[in-house]
Amino acid sequence: MAKPIPRLLPAEIARVIATAWDDHPPFNAVLVQHGLTEGQLVQLL
């Protein structure tokens, strides 16, 4: 089971989603950059 998503401000959520949907950074870079686990990112999206 994935850990709960940390409390993020709406602007932070928008940045995470924009980064995740961008084709340029690798998926792991998105996770590291925003301090999320794979499960948390999937839940957020």
PDBQT receptor file of N, H, CA, C and O in Angstrom, charges set to zero:
ATOM      1  N   MET A   1       0.844  -1.176   0.000  1.00  0.00    +0.000 N 
ATOM      2  CA  MET A   1       0.000   0.000   0.000  1.00  0.00    +0.000 C 
ATOM      3  C   MET A   1       0.894   1.245   0.000  1.00  0.00    +0.000 C 
ATOM      4  O   MET A   1       1.906   1.303   0.699  1.00  0.00    +0.000 OA
ATOM      5  N   ALA A   2       0.497   2.226  -0.794  1.00  0.00    +0.000 N 
ATOM      6  H   ALA A   2      -0.325   2.178  -1.361  1.00  0.00    +0.000 HD
ATOM      7  CA  ALA A   2       1.285   3.460  -0.915  1.00  0.00    +0.000 C 
ATOM      8  C   ALA A   2       1.109   4.332   0.317  1.00  0.00    +0.000 C 
ATOM      9  O   ALA A   2       0.063   4.332   0.965  1.00  0.00    +0.000 OA
ATOM     10  N   LYS A   3       2.172   5.080   0.618  1.00  0.00    +0.000 N 
ATOM     11  H   LYS A   3       3.021   5.080   0.091  1.00  0.00    +0.000 HD
ATOM     12  CA  LYS A   3       2.092   6.036   1.721  1.00  0.00    +0.000 C 
ATOM     13  C   LYS A   3       1.147   7.161   1.325  1.00  0.00    +0.000 C 
ATOM     14  O   LYS A   3       1.010   7.456   0.137  1.00  0.00    +0.000 OA
ATOM     15  N   PRO A   4       0.492   7.796   2.296  1.00  0.00    +0.000 N 
ATOM     16  CA  PRO A   4      -0.385   8.910   1.968  1.00  0.00    +0.000 C 
ATOM     17  C   PRO A   4       0.416  10.065   1.349  1.00  0.00    +0.000 C 
ATOM     18  O   PRO A   4       1.597  10.257   1.638  1.00  0.00    +0.000 OA
ATOM     19  N   ILE A   5      -0.249  10.797   0.518  1.00  0.00    +0.000 N 
ATOM     20  H   ILE A   5      -1.208  10.641   0.283  1.00  0.00    +0.000 HD
ATOM     21  CA  ILE A   5       0.382  11.952  -0.120  1.00  0.00    +0.000 C 
ATOM     22  C   ILE A   5       0.593  13.031   0.938  1.00  0.00    +0.000 C 
ATOM     23  O   ILE A   5      -0.323  13.334   1.702  1.00  0.00    +0.000 OA
ATOM     24  N   PRO A   6       1.794  13.616   0.990  1.00  0.00    +0.000 N 
ATOM     25  CA  PRO A   6       2.013  14.691   1.961  1.00  0.00    +0.000 C 
ATOM     26  C   PRO A   6       1.138  15.893   1.622  1.00  0.00    +0.000 C 
ATOM     27  O   PRO A   6       0.728  16.067   0.474  1.00  0.00    +0.000 OA
ATOM     28  N   ARG A   7       0.857  16.711   2.614  1.00  0.00    +0.000 N 
ATOM     29  H   ARG A   7       1.190  16.570   3.547  1.00  0.00    +0.000 HD
ATOM     30  CA  ARG A   7       0.055  17.911   2.372  1.00  0.00    +0.000 C 
ATOM     31  C   ARG A   7       0.847  18.867   1.493  1.00  0.00    +0.000 C 
ATOM     32  O   ARG A   7       1.950  19.289   1.840  1.00  0.00    +0.000 OA
ATOM     33  N   LEU A   8       0.268  19.195   0.363  1.00  0.00    +0.000 N 
ATOM     34  H   LEU A   8      -0.628  18.853   0.082  1.00  0.00    +0.000 HD
ATOM     35  CA  LEU A   8       0.908  20.101  -0.578  1.00  0.00    +0.000 C 
ATOM     36  C   LEU A   8      -0.031  21.269  -0.861  1.00  0.00    +0.000 C 
ATOM     37  O   LEU A   8      -1.253  21.123  -0.849  1.00  0.00    +0.000 OA
ATOM     38  N   LEU A   9       0.553  22.401  -1.110  1.00  0.00    +0.000 N 
ATOM     39  H   LEU A   9       1.546  22.520  -1.120  1.00  0.00    +0.000 HD
ATOM     40  CA  LEU A   9      -0.227  23.568  -1.510  1.00  0.00    +0.000 C 
ATOM     41  C   LEU A   9      -0.685  23.375  -2.955  1.00  0.00    +0.000 C 
ATOM     42  O   LEU A   9      -0.040  22.643  -3.707  1.00  0.00    +0.000 OA
ATOM     43  N   PRO A  10      -1.777  24.010  -3.356  1.00  0.00    +0.000 N 
ATOM     44  CA  PRO A  10      -2.247  23.867  -4.734  1.00  0.00    +0.000 C 
ATOM     45  C   PRO A  10      -1.167  24.180  -5.776  1.00  0.00    +0.000 C 
ATOM     46  O   PRO A  10      -1.089  23.511  -6.806  1.00  0.00    +0.000 OA
ATOM     47  N   ALA A  11      -0.344  25.183  -5.513  1.00  0.00    +0.000 N 
ATOM     48  H   ALA A  11      -0.407  25.726  -4.676  1.00  0.00    +0.000 HD
ATOM     49  CA  ALA A  11       0.725  25.529  -6.457  1.00  0.00    +0.000 C 
ATOM     50  C   ALA A  11       1.747  24.396  -6.552  1.00  0.00    +0.000 C 
ATOM     51  O   ALA A  11       2.268  24.120  -7.633  1.00  0.00    +0.000 OA
ATOM     52  N   GLU A  12       2.038  23.737  -5.424  1.00  0.00    +0.000 N 
ATOM     53  H   GLU A  12       1.615  23.961  -4.546  1.00  0.00    +0.000 HD
ATOM     54  CA  GLU A  12       2.980  22.619  -5.426  1.00  0.00    +0.000 C 
ATOM     55  C   GLU A  12       2.410  21.437  -6.206  1.00  0.00    +0.000 C 
ATOM     56  O   GLU A  12       3.125  20.781  -6.964  1.00  0.00    +0.000 OA
ATOM     57  N   ILE A  13       1.129  21.173  -6.018  1.00  0.00    +0.000 N 
ATOM     58  H   ILE A  13       0.548  21.706  -5.403  1.00  0.00    +0.000 HD
ATOM     59  CA  ILE A  13       0.469  20.094  -6.753  1.00  0.00    +0.000 C 
ATOM     60  C   ILE A  13       0.528  20.366  -8.247  1.00  0.00    +0.000 C 
ATOM     61  O   ILE A  13       0.808  19.464  -9.036  1.00  0.00    +0.000 OA
ATOM     62  N   ALA A  14       0.266  21.598  -8.632  1.00  0.00    +0.000 N 
ATOM     63  H   ALA A  14       0.038  22.331  -7.991  1.00  0.00    +0.000 HD
ATOM     64  CA  ALA A  14       0.315  21.964 -10.053  1.00  0.00    +0.000 C 
ATOM     65  C   ALA A  14       1.710  21.742 -10.628  1.00  0.00    +0.000 C 
ATOM     66  O   ALA A  14       1.846  21.265 -11.755  1.00  0.00    +0.000 OA
ATOM     67  N   ARG A  15       2.759  22.088  -9.854  1.00  0.00    +0.000 N 
ATOM     68  H   ARG A  15       2.649  22.475  -8.939  1.00  0.00    +0.000 HD
ATOM     69  CA  ARG A  15       4.138  21.881 -10.317  1.00  0.00    +0.000 C 
ATOM     70  C   ARG A  15       4.449  20.395 -10.467  1.00  0.00    +0.000 C 
ATOM     71  O   ARG A  15       5.070  19.986 -11.448  1.00  0.00    +0.000 OA
ATOM     72  N   VAL A  16       4.023  19.592  -9.503  1.00  0.00    +0.000 N 
ATOM     73  H   VAL A  16       3.519  19.925  -8.706  1.00  0.00    +0.000 HD
ATOM     74  CA  VAL A  16       4.268  18.142  -9.564  1.00  0.00    +0.000 C 
ATOM     75  C   VAL A  16       3.598  17.565 -10.807  1.00  0.00    +0.000 C 
ATOM     76  O   VAL A  16       4.221  16.813 -11.557  1.00  0.00    +0.000 OA
ATOM     77  N   ILE A  17       2.347  17.910 -11.026  1.00  0.00    +0.000 N 
ATOM     78  H   ILE A  17       1.841  18.520 -10.417  1.00  0.00    +0.000 HD
ATOM     79  CA  ILE A  17       1.609  17.379 -12.176  1.00  0.00    +0.000 C 
ATOM     80  C   ILE A  17       2.238  17.845 -13.483  1.00  0.00    +0.000 C 
ATOM     81  O   ILE A  17       2.399  17.054 -14.413  1.00  0.00    +0.000 OA
ATOM     82  N   ALA A  18       2.593  19.121 -13.559  1.00  0.00    +0.000 N 
ATOM     83  H   ALA A  18       2.463  19.764 -12.805  1.00  0.00    +0.000 HD
ATOM     84  CA  ALA A  18       3.216  19.640 -14.782  1.00  0.00    +0.000 C 
ATOM     85  C   ALA A  18       4.529  18.926 -15.066  1.00  0.00    +0.000 C 
ATOM     86  O   ALA A  18       4.815  18.582 -16.213  1.00  0.00    +0.000 OA
ATOM     87  N   THR A  19       5.325  18.703 -14.034  1.00  0.00    +0.000 N 
ATOM     88  H   THR A  19       5.093  18.983 -13.103  1.00  0.00    +0.000 HD
ATOM     89  CA  THR A  19       6.607  18.011 -14.215  1.00  0.00    +0.000 C 
ATOM     90  C   THR A  19       6.376  16.564 -14.630  1.00  0.00    +0.000 C 
ATOM     91  O   THR A  19       7.066  16.052 -15.512  1.00  0.00    +0.000 OA
ATOM     92  N   ALA A  20       5.419  15.911 -14.007  1.00  0.00    +0.000 N 
ATOM     93  H   ALA A  20       4.859  16.327 -13.290  1.00  0.00    +0.000 HD
ATOM     94  CA  ALA A  20       5.150  14.503 -14.305  1.00  0.00    +0.000 C 
ATOM     95  C   ALA A  20       4.637  14.312 -15.729  1.00  0.00    +0.000 C 
ATOM     96  O   ALA A  20       4.963  13.316 -16.375  1.00  0.00    +0.000 OA
ATOM     97  N   TRP A  21       3.845  15.251 -16.222  1.00  0.00    +0.000 N 
ATOM     98  H   TRP A  21       3.580  16.060 -15.698  1.00  0.00    +0.000 HD
ATOM     99  CA  TRP A  21       3.282  15.118 -17.563  1.00  0.00    +0.000 C 
ATOM    100  C   TRP A  21       4.246  15.572 -18.652  1.00  0.00    +0.000 C 
ATOM    101  O   TRP A  21       4.040  15.264 -19.826  1.00  0.00    +0.000 OA
ATOM    102  N   ASP A  22       5.288  16.297 -18.280  1.00  0.00    +0.000 N 
ATOM    103  H   ASP A  22       5.455  16.548 -17.327  1.00  0.00    +0.000 HD
ATOM    104  CA  ASP A  22       6.292  16.724 -19.248  1.00  0.00    +0.000 C 
ATOM    105  C   ASP A  22       7.079  15.497 -19.698  1.00  0.00    +0.000 C 
ATOM    106  O   ASP A  22       7.428  14.655 -18.871  1.00  0.00    +0.000 OA
ATOM    107  N   ASP A  23       7.355  15.385 -20.960  1.00  0.00    +0.000 N 
ATOM    108  H   ASP A  23       7.071  16.069 -21.632  1.00  0.00    +0.000 HD
ATOM    109  CA  ASP A  23       8.039  14.203 -21.496  1.00  0.00    +0.000 C 
ATOM    110  C   ASP A  23       9.549  14.224 -21.291  1.00  0.00    +0.000 C 
ATOM    111  O   ASP A  23      10.210  13.212 -21.526  1.00  0.00    +0.000 OA
ATOM    112  N   HIS A  24      10.107  15.344 -20.862  1.00  0.00    +0.000 N 
ATOM    113  H   HIS A  24       9.570  16.166 -20.671  1.00  0.00    +0.000 HD
ATOM    114  CA  HIS A  24      11.554  15.456 -20.815  1.00  0.00    +0.000 C 
ATOM    115  C   HIS A  24      12.202  14.815 -19.585  1.00  0.00    +0.000 C 
ATOM    116  O   HIS A  24      13.125  14.018 -19.752  1.00  0.00    +0.000 OA
ATOM    117  N   PRO A  25      11.766  15.123 -18.356  1.00  0.00    +0.000 N 
ATOM    118  CA  PRO A  25      12.479  14.517 -17.221  1.00  0.00    +0.000 C 
ATOM    119  C   PRO A  25      12.079  13.048 -17.056  1.00  0.00    +0.000 C 
ATOM    120  O   PRO A  25      10.913  12.696 -17.235  1.00  0.00    +0.000 OA
ATOM    121  N   PRO A  26      13.046  12.193 -16.715  1.00  0.00    +0.000 N 
ATOM    122  CA  PRO A  26      12.677  10.801 -16.422  1.00  0.00    +0.000 C 
ATOM    123  C   PRO A  26      11.786  10.729 -15.180  1.00  0.00    +0.000 C 
ATOM    124  O   PRO A  26      11.838  11.597 -14.308  1.00  0.00    +0.000 OA
ATOM    125  N   PHE A  27      10.978   9.686 -15.123  1.00  0.00    +0.000 N 
ATOM    126  H   PHE A  27      10.936   8.982 -15.831  1.00  0.00    +0.000 HD
ATOM    127  CA  PHE A  27      10.014   9.525 -14.035  1.00  0.00    +0.000 C 
ATOM    128  C   PHE A  27      10.685   9.610 -12.672  1.00  0.00    +0.000 C 
ATOM    129  O   PHE A  27      10.163  10.256 -11.764  1.00  0.00    +0.000 OA
ATOM    130  N   ASN A  28      11.837   8.965 -12.521  1.00  0.00    +0.000 N 
ATOM    131  H   ASN A  28      12.261   8.440 -13.259  1.00  0.00    +0.000 HD
ATOM    132  CA  ASN A  28      12.537   8.981 -11.229  1.00  0.00    +0.000 C 
ATOM    133  C   ASN A  28      12.974  10.390 -10.846  1.00  0.00    +0.000 C 
ATOM    134  O   ASN A  28      13.009  10.728  -9.663  1.00  0.00    +0.000 OA
ATOM    135  N   ALA A  29      13.303  11.205 -11.828  1.00  0.00    +0.000 N 
ATOM    136  H   ALA A  29      13.274  10.931 -12.789  1.00  0.00    +0.000 HD
ATOM    137  CA  ALA A  29      13.691  12.590 -11.545  1.00  0.00    +0.000 C 
ATOM    138  C   ALA A  29      12.520  13.363 -10.957  1.00  0.00    +0.000 C 
ATOM    139  O   ALA A  29      12.710  14.200 -10.074  1.00  0.00    +0.000 OA
ATOM    140  N   VAL A  30      11.333  13.095 -11.430  1.00  0.00    +0.000 N 
ATOM    141  H   VAL A  30      11.179  12.416 -12.148  1.00  0.00    +0.000 HD
ATOM    142  CA  VAL A  30      10.136  13.743 -10.889  1.00  0.00    +0.000 C 
ATOM    143  C   VAL A  30       9.975  13.362  -9.424  1.00  0.00    +0.000 C 
ATOM    144  O   VAL A  30       9.693  14.213  -8.580  1.00  0.00    +0.000 OA
ATOM    145  N   LEU A  31      10.156  12.084  -9.130  1.00  0.00    +0.000 N 
ATOM    146  H   LEU A  31      10.385  11.393  -9.815  1.00  0.00    +0.000 HD
ATOM    147  CA  LEU A  31      10.001  11.608  -7.757  1.00  0.00    +0.000 C 
ATOM    148  C   LEU A  31      11.017  12.265  -6.836  1.00  0.00    +0.000 C 
ATOM    149  O   LEU A  31      10.667  12.748  -5.759  1.00  0.00    +0.000 OA
ATOM    150  N   VAL A  32      12.263  12.282  -7.258  1.00  0.00    +0.000 N 
ATOM    151  H   VAL A  32      12.547  11.889  -8.133  1.00  0.00    +0.000 HD
ATOM    152  CA  VAL A  32      13.333  12.846  -6.432  1.00  0.00    +0.000 C 
ATOM    153  C   VAL A  32      13.147  14.349  -6.266  1.00  0.00    +0.000 C 
ATOM    154  O   VAL A  32      13.293  14.881  -5.165  1.00  0.00    +0.000 OA
ATOM    155  N   GLN A  33      12.826  15.029  -7.357  1.00  0.00    +0.000 N 
ATOM    156  H   GLN A  33      12.708  14.597  -8.251  1.00  0.00    +0.000 HD
ATOM    157  CA  GLN A  33      12.687  16.484  -7.325  1.00  0.00    +0.000 C 
ATOM    158  C   GLN A  33      11.600  16.929  -6.346  1.00  0.00    +0.000 C 
ATOM    159  O   GLN A  33      11.743  17.948  -5.670  1.00  0.00    +0.000 OA
ATOM    160  N   HIS A  34      10.521  16.163  -6.276  1.00  0.00    +0.000 N 
ATOM    161  H   HIS A  34      10.404  15.336  -6.824  1.00  0.00    +0.000 HD
ATOM    162  CA  HIS A  34       9.394  16.569  -5.437  1.00  0.00    +0.000 C 
ATOM    163  C   HIS A  34       9.301  15.784  -4.138  1.00  0.00    +0.000 C 
ATOM    164  O   HIS A  34       8.393  16.028  -3.344  1.00  0.00    +0.000 OA
ATOM    165  N   GLY A  35      10.215  14.848  -3.900  1.00  0.00    +0.000 N 
ATOM    166  H   GLY A  35      10.953  14.650  -4.545  1.00  0.00    +0.000 HD
ATOM    167  CA  GLY A  35      10.239  14.106  -2.648  1.00  0.00    +0.000 C 
ATOM    168  C   GLY A  35       9.057  13.176  -2.456  1.00  0.00    +0.000 C 
ATOM    169  O   GLY A  35       8.607  12.961  -1.330  1.00  0.00    +0.000 OA
ATOM    170  N   LEU A  36       8.552  12.626  -3.548  1.00  0.00    +0.000 N 
ATOM    171  H   LEU A  36       8.917  12.801  -4.462  1.00  0.00    +0.000 HD
ATOM    172  CA  LEU A  36       7.410  11.720  -3.482  1.00  0.00    +0.000 C 
ATOM    173  C   LEU A  36       7.851  10.303  -3.832  1.00  0.00    +0.000 C 
ATOM    174  O   LEU A  36       8.864  10.101  -4.502  1.00  0.00    +0.000 OA
ATOM    175  N   THR A  37       7.081   9.332  -3.371  1.00  0.00    +0.000 N 
ATOM    176  H   THR A  37       6.258   9.495  -2.826  1.00  0.00    +0.000 HD
ATOM    177  CA  THR A  37       7.303   7.958  -3.797  1.00  0.00    +0.000 C 
ATOM    178  C   THR A  37       6.493   7.736  -5.070  1.00  0.00    +0.000 C 
ATOM    179  O   THR A  37       5.654   8.561  -5.433  1.00  0.00    +0.000 OA
ATOM    180  N   GLU A  38       6.748   6.624  -5.741  1.00  0.00    +0.000 N 
ATOM    181  H   GLU A  38       7.430   5.954  -5.446  1.00  0.00    +0.000 HD
ATOM    182  CA  GLU A  38       6.008   6.320  -6.968  1.00  0.00    +0.000 C 
ATOM    183  C   GLU A  38       4.504   6.220  -6.682  1.00  0.00    +0.000 C 
ATOM    184  O   GLU A  38       3.685   6.736  -7.442  1.00  0.00    +0.000 OA
ATOM    185  N   GLY A  39       4.156   5.559  -5.593  1.00  0.00    +0.000 N 
ATOM    186  H   GLY A  39       4.821   5.139  -4.975  1.00  0.00    +0.000 HD
ATOM    187  CA  GLY A  39       2.736   5.408  -5.230  1.00  0.00    +0.000 C 
ATOM    188  C   GLY A  39       2.075   6.748  -4.946  1.00  0.00    +0.000 C 
ATOM    189  O   GLY A  39       0.925   6.970  -5.327  1.00  0.00    +0.000 OA
ATOM    190  N   GLN A  40       2.794   7.637  -4.281  1.00  0.00    +0.000 N 
ATOM    191  H   GLN A  40       3.727   7.457  -3.972  1.00  0.00    +0.000 HD
ATOM    192  CA  GLN A  40       2.236   8.962  -3.973  1.00  0.00    +0.000 C 
ATOM    193  C   GLN A  40       1.996   9.754  -5.260  1.00  0.00    +0.000 C 
ATOM    194  O   GLN A  40       0.980  10.435  -5.396  1.00  0.00    +0.000 OA
ATOM    195  N   LEU A  41       2.934   9.659  -6.197  1.00  0.00    +0.000 N 
ATOM    196  H   LEU A  41       3.759   9.106  -6.086  1.00  0.00    +0.000 HD
ATOM    197  CA  LEU A  41       2.767  10.374  -7.458  1.00  0.00    +0.000 C 
ATOM    198  C   LEU A  41       1.581   9.833  -8.228  1.00  0.00    +0.000 C 
ATOM    199  O   LEU A  41       0.803  10.603  -8.790  1.00  0.00    +0.000 OA
ATOM    200  N   VAL A  42       1.434   8.523  -8.262  1.00  0.00    +0.000 N 
ATOM    201  H   VAL A  42       2.066   7.897  -7.806  1.00  0.00    +0.000 HD
ATOM    202  CA  VAL A  42       0.291   7.914  -8.948  1.00  0.00    +0.000 C 
ATOM    203  C   VAL A  42      -1.012   8.355  -8.302  1.00  0.00    +0.000 C 
ATOM    204  O   VAL A  42      -1.967   8.680  -9.009  1.00  0.00    +0.000 OA
ATOM    205  N   GLN A  43      -1.075   8.374  -6.975  1.00  0.00    +0.000 N 
ATOM    206  H   GLN A  43      -0.300   8.110  -6.400  1.00  0.00    +0.000 HD
ATOM    207  CA  GLN A  43      -2.289   8.822  -6.280  1.00  0.00    +0.000 C 
ATOM    208  C   GLN A  43      -2.604  10.278  -6.616  1.00  0.00    +0.000 C 
ATOM    209  O   GLN A  43      -3.763  10.643  -6.811  1.00  0.00    +0.000 OA
ATOM    210  N   LEU A  44      -1.576  11.092  -6.680  1.00  0.00    +0.000 N 
ATOM    211  H   LEU A  44      -0.634  10.795  -6.521  1.00  0.00    +0.000 HD
ATOM    212  CA  LEU A  44      -1.755  12.520  -6.942  1.00  0.00    +0.000 C 
ATOM    213  C   LEU A  44      -2.282  12.752  -8.357  1.00  0.00    +0.000 C 
ATOM    214  O   LEU A  44      -3.151  13.595  -8.579  1.00  0.00    +0.000 OA
ATOM    215  N   LEU A  45      -1.739  11.986  -9.314  1.00  0.00    +0.000 N 
ATOM    216  H   LEU A  45      -1.034  11.301  -9.134  1.00  0.00    +0.000 HD
ATOM    217  CA  LEU A  45      -2.182  12.147 -10.695  1.00  0.00    +0.000 C 
ATOM    218  C   LEU A  45      -3.579  11.616 -10.862  1.00  0.00    +0.000 C 
ATOM    219  O   LEU A  45      -4.130  11.663 -11.962  1.00  0.00    +0.000 OA
TER     220      LEU A  45
